[in-house]
Amino acid sequence: MRFLTYFSSLQFAWDISLMSPAPPKTPKDLFFFFRFFFYTKVSRYGKN
């Protein structure tokens, strides 16, 4: 289940990088993007 969530987040990041005019080019940008995405997922679905 965790691998599936990780894969869907990777797919989401790939779609965002394809759609956005300026995709993240450095690992630091990817790290900040994944941290933001992880925090939004936790704050939305982690309260159970």
ZIMOZI-V916874 format. One record per helix or strand of 2 or more residues. SS is the DSSP state (hx for helix, st for strand). FROM is the first residue (numbers start at 0). TO is the last residue. If there is no record, write none. Layout:
BEGIN
SS | FROM | TO
SS | FROM | TO
END
This chain:
BEGIN
hx | 1 | 18
hx | 26 | 44
END
